[in-house]
Amino acid sequence: MPNLPALLPEVWLHWDPRTVKERGADALLRFRMDFLLLLPQGVRVVIEVDGKHHYADASGTADVQRYARMVRADRELKLAGYEVFRFGAAELQASTAKADVKTFFESLFKRYDVSTN
């Protein structure tokens, strides 16, 4: 079995040991990540799955303020040293989802030189 990094679901920013070490006990608490992947050399990857609630209000109408908050949070995560990758929920419901996710992880691991053997 390959020695792959762990994919941690629903992680709050203050649970990341590196963030606590860098920012102290008062690390930001407002970021919830769908998934956090800790790679070698301290690379931290956030994977988000975006459903309608990321860009629309309760009635389903596009909400530019909601979207603006999301992209601002992405910028803040990136400035805090995280790589952020987003999937649209519809992508993961498509017939090609399994192959698409596999290709994503293969490309991600290649980019960061993570061995899958």
N, CA, C and O atoms as a GROMACS GRO file, in nm:
protein
  468
    1MET      N    1   0.085  -0.118   0.000
    1MET     CA    2   0.000   0.000   0.000
    1MET      C    3   0.090   0.125   0.000
    1MET      O    4   0.189   0.130   0.072
    2PRO      N    5   0.054   0.226  -0.081
    2PRO     CA    6   0.136   0.346  -0.087
    2PRO      C    7   0.130   0.426   0.043
    2PRO      O    8   0.034   0.418   0.119
    3ASN      N    9   0.234   0.501   0.066
    3ASN     CA   10   0.243   0.587   0.184
    3ASN      C   11   0.195   0.727   0.144
    3ASN      O   12   0.275   0.814   0.111
    4LEU      N   13   0.063   0.747   0.148
    4LEU     CA   14   0.003   0.873   0.104
    4LEU      C   15  -0.032   0.962   0.222
    4LEU      O   16  -0.053   0.914   0.333
    5PRO      N   17  -0.037   1.094   0.198
    5PRO     CA   18  -0.078   1.186   0.304
    5PRO      C   19  -0.223   1.162   0.343
    5PRO      O   20  -0.302   1.111   0.264
    6ALA      N   21  -0.258   1.200   0.463
    6ALA     CA   22  -0.396   1.187   0.509
    6ALA      C   23  -0.479   1.303   0.459
    6ALA      O   24  -0.433   1.417   0.453
    7LEU      N   25  -0.602   1.273   0.423
    7LEU     CA   26  -0.698   1.374   0.382
    7LEU      C   27  -0.796   1.391   0.498
    7LEU      O   28  -0.876   1.301   0.526
    8LEU      N   29  -0.789   1.505   0.565
    8LEU     CA   30  -0.867   1.528   0.686
    8LEU      C   31  -0.995   1.605   0.653
    8LEU      O   32  -0.988   1.714   0.597
    9PRO      N   33  -1.112   1.549   0.687
    9PRO     CA   34  -1.237   1.620   0.656
    9PRO      C   35  -1.273   1.723   0.762
    9PRO      O   36  -1.238   1.709   0.879
   10GLU      N   37  -1.342   1.826   0.719
   10GLU     CA   38  -1.396   1.933   0.804
   10GLU      C   39  -1.298   1.977   0.913
   10GLU      O   40  -1.311   1.941   1.030
   11VAL      N   41  -1.202   2.055   0.870
   11VAL     CA   42  -1.097   2.103   0.960
   11VAL      C   43  -1.116   2.252   0.981
   11VAL      O   44  -1.135   2.328   0.886
   12TRP      N   45  -1.109   2.294   1.106
   12TRP     CA   46  -1.111   2.437   1.139
   12TRP      C   47  -0.968   2.485   1.145
   12TRP      O   48  -0.880   2.412   1.191
   13LEU      N   49  -0.944   2.604   1.098
   13LEU     CA   50  -0.808   2.658   1.085
   13LEU      C   51  -0.728   2.643   1.214
   13LEU      O   52  -0.608   2.614   1.207
   14HIS      N   53  -0.788   2.663   1.330
   14HIS     CA   54  -0.710   2.658   1.454
   14HIS      C   55  -0.667   2.516   1.490
   14HIS      O   56  -0.589   2.498   1.584
   15TRP      N   57  -0.716   2.414   1.418
   15TRP     CA   58  -0.672   2.277   1.445
   15TRP      C   59  -0.542   2.244   1.373
   15TRP      O   60  -0.480   2.142   1.404
   16ASP      N   61  -0.501   2.325   1.279
   16ASP     CA   62  -0.378   2.301   1.205
   16ASP      C   63  -0.261   2.336   1.296
   16ASP      O   64  -0.244   2.452   1.332
   17PRO      N   65  -0.178   2.237   1.336
   17PRO     CA   66  -0.070   2.263   1.432
   17PRO      C   67   0.026   2.372   1.385
   17PRO      O   68   0.079   2.448   1.466
   18ARG      N   69   0.048   2.380   1.253
   18ARG     CA   70   0.139   2.481   1.202
   18ARG      C   71   0.082   2.621   1.222
   18ARG      O   72   0.155   2.714   1.257
   19THR      N   73  -0.049   2.638   1.201
   19THR     CA   74  -0.112   2.768   1.220
   19THR      C   75  -0.103   2.811   1.366
   19THR      O   76  -0.071   2.926   1.394
   20VAL      N   77  -0.131   2.721   1.457
   20VAL     CA   78  -0.124   2.753   1.599
   20VAL      C   79   0.019   2.794   1.636
   20VAL      O   80   0.040   2.889   1.710
   21LYS      N   81   0.117   2.721   1.583
   21LYS     CA   82   0.257   2.752   1.612
   21LYS      C   83   0.293   2.891   1.558
   21LYS      O   84   0.364   2.967   1.624
   22GLU      N   85   0.245   2.923   1.437
   22GLU     CA   86   0.279   3.051   1.375
   22GLU      C   87   0.202   3.168   1.436
   22GLU      O   88   0.257   3.277   1.450
   23ARG      N   89   0.075   3.145   1.472
   23ARG     CA   90  -0.011   3.255   1.517
   23ARG      C   91  -0.039   3.255   1.665
   23ARG      O   92  -0.095   3.352   1.718
   24GLY      N   93  -0.002   3.149   1.734
   24GLY     CA   94  -0.028   3.140   1.877
   24GLY      C   95  -0.169   3.092   1.905
   24GLY      O   96  -0.244   3.055   1.814
   25ALA      N   97  -0.204   3.092   2.030
   25ALA     CA   98  -0.333   3.038   2.075
   25ALA      C   99  -0.451   3.116   2.018
   25ALA      O  100  -0.564   3.064   2.018
   26ASP      N  101  -0.429   3.236   1.971
   26ASP     CA  102  -0.538   3.316   1.916
   26ASP      C  103  -0.550   3.303   1.765
   26ASP      O  104  -0.595   3.396   1.698
   27ALA      N  105  -0.511   3.188   1.710
   27ALA     CA  106  -0.522   3.165   1.566
   27ALA      C  107  -0.666   3.187   1.520
   27ALA      O  108  -0.761   3.164   1.595
   28LEU      N  109  -0.680   3.231   1.397
   28LEU     CA  110  -0.813   3.259   1.344
   28LEU      C  111  -0.903   3.136   1.354
   28LEU      O  112  -0.858   3.024   1.328
   29LEU      N  113  -1.027   3.157   1.390
   29LEU     CA  114  -1.121   3.046   1.408
   29LEU      C  115  -1.229   3.044   1.300
   29LEU      O  116  -1.308   2.949   1.297
   30ARG      N  117  -1.236   3.142   1.214
   30ARG     CA  118  -1.351   3.152   1.126
   30ARG      C  119  -1.341   3.068   0.998
   30ARG      O  120  -1.439   3.061   0.924
   31PHE      N  121  -1.229   3.006   0.970
   31PHE     CA  122  -1.216   2.928   0.848
   31PHE      C  123  -1.246   2.782   0.874
   31PHE      O  124  -1.180   2.717   0.956
   32ARG      N  125  -1.346   2.730   0.805
   32ARG     CA  126  -1.372   2.587   0.807
   32ARG      C  127  -1.338   2.536   0.669
   32ARG      O  128  -1.388   2.586   0.568
   33MET      N  129  -1.255   2.434   0.666
   33MET     CA  130  -1.214   2.376   0.539
   33MET      C  131  -1.290   2.245   0.521
   33MET      O  132  -1.306   2.168   0.615
   34ASP      N  133  -1.336   2.220   0.399
   34ASP     CA  134  -1.402   2.092   0.374
   34ASP      C  135  -1.301   1.978   0.394
   34ASP      O  136  -1.332   1.878   0.458
   35PHE      N  137  -1.182   1.996   0.339
   35PHE     CA  138  -1.076   1.896   0.355
   35PHE      C  139  -0.941   1.968   0.366
   35PHE      O  140  -0.919   2.069   0.300
   36LEU      N  141  -0.853   1.916   0.449
   36LEU     CA  142  -0.716   1.964   0.460
   36LEU      C  143  -0.623   1.848   0.432
   36LEU      O  144  -0.638   1.740   0.489
   37LEU      N  145  -0.530   1.870   0.344
   37LEU     CA  146  -0.431   1.769   0.307
   37LEU      C  147  -0.294   1.823   0.346
   37LEU      O  148  -0.251   1.927   0.296
   38LEU      N  149  -0.225   1.752   0.436
   38LEU     CA  150  -0.092   1.795   0.479
   38LEU      C  151   0.012   1.715   0.402
   38LEU      O  152   0.023   1.593   0.418
   39LEU      N  153   0.087   1.784   0.318
   39LEU     CA  154   0.186   1.721   0.232
   39LEU      C  155   0.326   1.741   0.290
   39LEU      O  156   0.346   1.823   0.380
   40PRO      N  157   0.423   1.666   0.240
   40PRO     CA  158   0.561   1.684   0.286
   40PRO      C  159   0.608   1.828   0.265
   40PRO      O  160   0.548   1.904   0.189
   41GLN      N  161   0.714   1.863   0.332
   41GLN     CA  162   0.775   1.997   0.327
   41GLN      C  163   0.680   2.106   0.374
   41GLN      O  164   0.695   2.222   0.335
   42GLY      N  165   0.582   2.071   0.457
   42GLY     CA  166   0.493   2.171   0.515
   42GLY      C  167   0.388   2.227   0.421
   42GLY      O  168   0.326   2.329   0.453
   43VAL      N  169   0.367   2.165   0.307
   43VAL     CA  170   0.265   2.213   0.213
   43VAL      C  171   0.128   2.178   0.268
   43VAL      O  172   0.100   2.063   0.304
   44ARG      N  173   0.041   2.279   0.274
   44ARG     CA  174  -0.094   2.261   0.326
   44ARG      C  175  -0.194   2.290   0.213
   44ARG      O  176  -0.195   2.399   0.156
   45VAL      N  177  -0.275   2.191   0.182
   45VAL     CA  178  -0.370   2.202   0.071
   45VAL      C  179  -0.512   2.198   0.126
   45VAL      O  180  -0.548   2.105   0.199
   46VAL      N  181  -0.591   2.297   0.090
   46VAL     CA  182  -0.732   2.301   0.125
   46VAL      C  183  -0.812   2.261   0.000
   46VAL      O  184  -0.789   2.313  -0.109
   47ILE      N  185  -0.905   2.168   0.020
   47ILE     CA  186  -0.994   2.127  -0.089
   47ILE      C  187  -1.137   2.161  -0.046
   47ILE      O  188  -1.185   2.115   0.058
   48GLU      N  189  -1.202   2.242  -0.127
   48GLU     CA  190  -1.338   2.285  -0.098
   48GLU      C  191  -1.433   2.229  -0.202
   48GLU      O  192  -1.400   2.220  -0.320
   49VAL      N  193  -1.551   2.190  -0.158
   49VAL     CA  194  -1.658   2.146  -0.247
   49VAL      C  195  -1.770   2.249  -0.236
   49VAL      O  196  -1.831   2.266  -0.130
   50ASP      N  197  -1.795   2.318  -0.346
   50ASP     CA  198  -1.888   2.430  -0.345
   50ASP      C  199  -2.025   2.393  -0.400
   50ASP      O  200  -2.041   2.366  -0.519
   51GLY      N  201  -2.122   2.391  -0.311
   51GLY     CA  202  -2.261   2.377  -0.353
   51GLY      C  203  -2.321   2.514  -0.372
   51GLY      O  204  -2.251   2.615  -0.365
   52LYS      N  205  -2.449   2.518  -0.397
   52LYS     CA  206  -2.519   2.643  -0.425
   52LYS      C  207  -2.506   2.743  -0.310
   52LYS      O  208  -2.505   2.864  -0.334
   53HIS      N  209  -2.494   2.695  -0.186
   53HIS     CA  210  -2.486   2.785  -0.072
   53HIS      C  211  -2.360   2.872  -0.073
   53HIS      O  212  -2.350   2.966   0.005
   54HIS      N  213  -2.263   2.841  -0.160
   54HIS     CA  214  -2.143   2.923  -0.170
   54HIS      C  215  -2.165   3.048  -0.254
   54HIS      O  216  -2.088   3.144  -0.244
   55TYR      N  217  -2.269   3.048  -0.338
   55TYR     CA  218  -2.287   3.161  -0.428
   55TYR      C  219  -2.431   3.210  -0.439
   55TYR      O  220  -2.458   3.304  -0.513
   56ALA      N  221  -2.524   3.147  -0.366
   56ALA     CA  222  -2.665   3.187  -0.377
   56ALA      C  223  -2.727   3.200  -0.238
   56ALA      O  224  -2.681   3.140  -0.141
   57ASP      N  225  -2.834   3.280  -0.230
   57ASP     CA  226  -2.906   3.293  -0.104
   57ASP      C  227  -3.005   3.177  -0.089
   57ASP      O  228  -3.010   3.087  -0.173
   58ALA      N  229  -3.083   3.179   0.018
   58ALA     CA  230  -3.174   3.068   0.048
   58ALA      C  231  -3.278   3.045  -0.062
   58ALA      O  232  -3.328   2.934  -0.077
   59SER      N  233  -3.310   3.150  -0.138
   59SER     CA  234  -3.408   3.134  -0.245
   59SER      C  235  -3.346   3.083  -0.374
   59SER      O  236  -3.417   3.056  -0.471
   60GLY      N  237  -3.212   3.069  -0.376
   60GLY     CA  238  -3.144   3.021  -0.496
   60GLY      C  239  -3.097   3.131  -0.589
   60GLY      O  240  -3.044   3.104  -0.697
   61THR      N  241  -3.116   3.255  -0.548
   61THR     CA  242  -3.073   3.370  -0.629
   61THR      C  243  -2.925   3.398  -0.604
   61THR      O  244  -2.878   3.394  -0.491
   62ALA      N  245  -2.853   3.426  -0.713
   62ALA     CA  246  -2.712   3.458  -0.700
   62ALA      C  247  -2.693   3.571  -0.600
   62ALA      O  248  -2.766   3.670  -0.602
   63ASP      N  249  -2.595   3.556  -0.512
   63ASP     CA  250  -2.569   3.653  -0.406
   63ASP      C  251  -2.424   3.699  -0.418
   63ASP      O  252  -2.332   3.630  -0.374
   64VAL      N  253  -2.404   3.816  -0.476
   64VAL     CA  254  -2.268   3.865  -0.501
   64VAL      C  255  -2.192   3.890  -0.372
   64VAL      O  256  -2.070   3.874  -0.370
   65GLN      N  257  -2.260   3.930  -0.265
   65GLN     CA  258  -2.193   3.952  -0.137
   65GLN      C  259  -2.142   3.821  -0.079
   65GLN      O  260  -2.030   3.816  -0.028
   66ARG      N  261  -2.222   3.716  -0.087
   66ARG     CA  262  -2.181   3.584  -0.038
   66ARG      C  263  -2.059   3.535  -0.116
   66ARG      O  264  -1.963   3.485  -0.057
   67TYR      N  265  -2.064   3.550  -0.248
   67TYR     CA  266  -1.950   3.509  -0.332
   67TYR      C  267  -1.826   3.591  -0.297
   67TYR      O  268  -1.716   3.535  -0.288
   68ALA      N  269  -1.842   3.720  -0.276
   68ALA     CA  270  -1.728   3.806  -0.242
   68ALA      C  271  -1.664   3.762  -0.110
   68ALA      O  272  -1.542   3.763  -0.098
   69ARG      N  273  -1.746   3.724  -0.012
   69ARG     CA  274  -1.691   3.676   0.116
   69ARG      C  275  -1.609   3.548   0.094
   69ARG      O  276  -1.504   3.528   0.155
   70MET      N  277  -1.659   3.462   0.007
   70MET     CA  278  -1.588   3.336  -0.019
   70MET      C  279  -1.452   3.361  -0.085
   70MET      O  280  -1.352   3.302  -0.044
   71VAL      N  281  -1.448   3.447  -0.186
   71VAL     CA  282  -1.320   3.470  -0.252
   71VAL      C  283  -1.224   3.547  -0.162
   71VAL      O  284  -1.102   3.529  -0.172
   72ARG      N  285  -1.276   3.633  -0.075
   72ARG     CA  286  -1.189   3.700   0.021
   72ARG      C  287  -1.128   3.598   0.117
   72ARG      O  288  -1.009   3.605   0.148
   73ALA      N  289  -1.209   3.502   0.164
   73ALA     CA  290  -1.158   3.397   0.252
   73ALA      C  291  -1.052   3.314   0.182
   73ALA      O  292  -0.953   3.275   0.244
   74ASP      N  293  -1.070   3.288   0.052
   74ASP     CA  294  -0.966   3.217  -0.026
   74ASP      C  295  -0.835   3.295  -0.024
   74ASP      O  296  -0.728   3.238  -0.002
   75ARG      N  297  -0.844   3.424  -0.048
   75ARG     CA  298  -0.722   3.507  -0.047
   75ARG      C  299  -0.654   3.501   0.089
   75ARG      O  300  -0.531   3.489   0.096
   76GLU      N  301  -0.732   3.510   0.196
   76GLU     CA  302  -0.674   3.507   0.330
   76GLU      C  303  -0.608   3.372   0.359
   76GLU      O  304  -0.500   3.367   0.418
   77LEU      N  305  -0.672   3.263   0.316
   77LEU     CA  306  -0.610   3.132   0.333
   77LEU      C  307  -0.479   3.122   0.256
   77LEU      O  308  -0.379   3.071   0.307
   78LYS      N  309  -0.479   3.172   0.133
   78LYS     CA  310  -0.357   3.168   0.050
   78LYS      C  311  -0.247   3.251   0.114
   78LYS      O  312  -0.131   3.210   0.116
   79LEU      N  313  -0.282   3.367   0.166
   79LEU     CA  314  -0.182   3.451   0.231
   79LEU      C  315  -0.131   3.388   0.361
   79LEU      O  316  -0.020   3.419   0.406
   80ALA      N  317  -0.211   3.301   0.422
   80ALA     CA  318  -0.169   3.229   0.543
   80ALA      C  319  -0.088   3.104   0.509
   80ALA      O  320  -0.049   3.030   0.599
   81GLY      N  321  -0.063   3.080   0.380
   81GLY     CA  322   0.025   2.970   0.342
   81GLY      C  323  -0.045   2.844   0.294
   81GLY      O  324   0.019   2.740   0.283
   82TYR      N  325  -0.174   2.852   0.265
   82TYR     CA  326  -0.247   2.735   0.217
   82TYR      C  327  -0.265   2.743   0.066
   82TYR      O  328  -0.281   2.852   0.010
   83GLU      N  329  -0.262   2.627   0.001
   83GLU     CA  330  -0.303   2.617  -0.139
   83GLU      C  331  -0.451   2.583  -0.135
   83GLU      O  332  -0.491   2.495  -0.059
   84VAL      N  333  -0.533   2.650  -0.214
   84VAL     CA  334  -0.677   2.628  -0.212
   84VAL      C  335  -0.723   2.578  -0.350
   84VAL      O  336  -0.694   2.640  -0.452
   85PHE      N  337  -0.793   2.466  -0.349
   85PHE     CA  338  -0.850   2.410  -0.471
   85PHE      C  339  -0.999   2.388  -0.447
   85PHE      O  340  -1.039   2.334  -0.344
   86ARG      N  341  -1.080   2.430  -0.544
   86ARG     CA  342  -1.226   2.420  -0.531
   86ARG      C  343  -1.283   2.327  -0.637
   86ARG      O  344  -1.239   2.327  -0.753
   87PHE      N  345  -1.382   2.249  -0.595
   87PHE     CA  346  -1.461   2.168  -0.686
   87PHE      C  347  -1.604   2.218  -0.677
   87PHE      O  348  -1.652   2.247  -0.567
   88GLY      N  349  -1.672   2.228  -0.789
   88GLY     CA  350  -1.815   2.254  -0.787
   88GLY      C  351  -1.885   2.122  -0.755
   88GLY      O  352  -1.845   2.017  -0.804
   89ALA      N  353  -1.988   2.128  -0.672
   89ALA     CA  354  -2.059   2.005  -0.634
   89ALA      C  355  -2.106   1.928  -0.757
   89ALA      O  356  -2.105   1.805  -0.756
   90ALA      N  357  -2.147   1.998  -0.862
   90ALA     CA  358  -2.193   1.932  -0.984
   90ALA      C  359  -2.082   1.848  -1.047
   90ALA      O  360  -2.109   1.744  -1.107
   91GLU      N  361  -1.956   1.893  -1.034
   91GLU     CA  362  -1.843   1.813  -1.086
   91GLU      C  363  -1.838   1.676  -1.020
   91GLU      O  364  -1.808   1.576  -1.086
   92LEU      N  365  -1.867   1.672  -0.892
   92LEU     CA  366  -1.855   1.547  -0.817
   92LEU      C  367  -1.978   1.459  -0.832
   92LEU      O  368  -1.980   1.345  -0.784
   93GLN      N  369  -2.080   1.510  -0.899
   93GLN     CA  370  -2.199   1.430  -0.928
   93GLN      C  371  -2.200   1.381  -1.073
   93GLN      O  372  -2.286   1.302  -1.111
   94ALA      N  373  -2.105   1.428  -1.152
   94ALA     CA  374  -2.098   1.391  -1.293
   94ALA      C  375  -2.052   1.246  -1.309
   94ALA      O  376  -1.990   1.189  -1.219
   95SER      N  377  -2.081   1.189  -1.423
   95SER     CA  378  -2.041   1.050  -1.448
   95SER      C  379  -1.889   1.035  -1.454
   95SER      O  380  -1.837   0.925  -1.436
   96THR      N  381  -1.817   1.144  -1.478
   96THR     CA  382  -1.671   1.139  -1.486
   96THR      C  383  -1.603   1.176  -1.354
   96THR      O  384  -1.481   1.188  -1.350
   97ALA      N  385  -1.680   1.192  -1.248
   97ALA     CA  386  -1.627   1.244  -1.121
   97ALA      C  387  -1.510   1.161  -1.068
   97ALA      O  388  -1.408   1.218  -1.031
   98LYS      N  389  -1.523   1.030  -1.065
   98LYS     CA  390  -1.417   0.946  -1.010
   98LYS      C  391  -1.287   0.965  -1.088
   98LYS      O  392  -1.180   0.979  -1.028
   99ALA      N  393  -1.295   0.965  -1.219
   99ALA     CA  394  -1.175   0.984  -1.303
   99ALA      C  395  -1.120   1.124  -1.287
   99ALA      O  396  -0.998   1.143  -1.283
  100ASP      N  397  -1.209   1.224  -1.277
  100ASP     CA  398  -1.164   1.363  -1.262
  100ASP      C  399  -1.090   1.385  -1.130
  100ASP      O  400  -0.987   1.452  -1.126
  101VAL      N  401  -1.144   1.328  -1.022
  101VAL     CA  402  -1.080   1.341  -0.890
  101VAL      C  403  -0.946   1.267  -0.890
  101VAL      O  404  -0.847   1.317  -0.836
  102LYS      N  405  -0.941   1.151  -0.950
  102LYS     CA  406  -0.816   1.075  -0.960
  102LYS      C  407  -0.710   1.156  -1.036
  102LYS      O  408  -0.595   1.164  -0.993
  103THR      N  409  -0.750   1.216  -1.147
  103THR     CA  410  -0.658   1.299  -1.226
  103THR      C  411  -0.611   1.419  -1.144
  103THR      O  412  -0.493   1.454  -1.149
  104PHE      N  413  -0.702   1.481  -1.069
  104PHE     CA  414  -0.664   1.595  -0.985
  104PHE      C  415  -0.556   1.555  -0.885
  104PHE      O  416  -0.454   1.622  -0.874
  105PHE      N  417  -0.579   1.444  -0.812
  105PHE     CA  418  -0.480   1.403  -0.712
  105PHE      C  419  -0.348   1.360  -0.775
  105PHE      O  420  -0.242   1.387  -0.719
  106GLU      N  421  -0.352   1.295  -0.888
  106GLU     CA  422  -0.228   1.259  -0.957
  106GLU      C  423  -0.150   1.385  -0.994
  106GLU      O  424  -0.028   1.390  -0.976
  107SER      N  425  -0.219   1.486  -1.046
  107SER     CA  426  -0.154   1.612  -1.083
  107SER      C  427  -0.102   1.686  -0.960
  107SER      O  428   0.008   1.741  -0.962
  108LEU      N  429  -0.182   1.687  -0.854
  108LEU     CA  430  -0.140   1.753  -0.731
  108LEU      C  431  -0.016   1.687  -0.674
  108LEU      O  432   0.080   1.756  -0.636
  109PHE      N  433  -0.016   1.554  -0.666
  109PHE     CA  434   0.099   1.482  -0.612
  109PHE      C  435   0.222   1.501  -0.700
  109PHE      O  436   0.334   1.509  -0.649
  110LYS      N  437   0.203   1.507  -0.830
  110LYS     CA  438   0.316   1.531  -0.920
  110LYS      C  439   0.373   1.671  -0.896
  110LYS      O  440   0.495   1.688  -0.890
  111ARG      N  441   0.285   1.770  -0.883
  111ARG     CA  442   0.330   1.908  -0.861
  111ARG      C  443   0.414   1.920  -0.735
  111ARG      O  444   0.514   1.992  -0.733
  112TYR      N  445   0.375   1.848  -0.629
  112TYR     CA  446   0.446   1.858  -0.502
  112TYR      C  447   0.539   1.740  -0.474
  112TYR      O  448   0.584   1.721  -0.361
  113ASP      N  449   0.566   1.663  -0.577
  113ASP     CA  450   0.661   1.552  -0.568
  113ASP      C  451   0.628   1.455  -0.455
  113ASP      O  452   0.715   1.417  -0.376
  114VAL      N  453   0.500   1.416  -0.449
  114VAL     CA  454   0.454   1.318  -0.350
  114VAL      C  455   0.453   1.183  -0.417
  114VAL      O  456   0.381   1.162  -0.516
  115SER      N  457   0.531   1.091  -0.365
  115SER     CA  458   0.538   0.956  -0.421
  115SER      C  459   0.412   0.878  -0.385
  115SER      O  460   0.366   0.883  -0.271
  116THR      N  461   0.357   0.807  -0.482
  116THR     CA  462   0.241   0.724  -0.458
  116THR      C  463   0.278   0.575  -0.452
  116THR      O  464   0.191   0.488  -0.461
  117ASN      N  465   0.404   0.547  -0.439
  117ASN     CA  466   0.451   0.406  -0.431
  117ASN      C  467   0.477   0.365  -0.290
  117ASN      O  468   0.516   0.251  -0.265
   0.00000   0.00000   0.00000
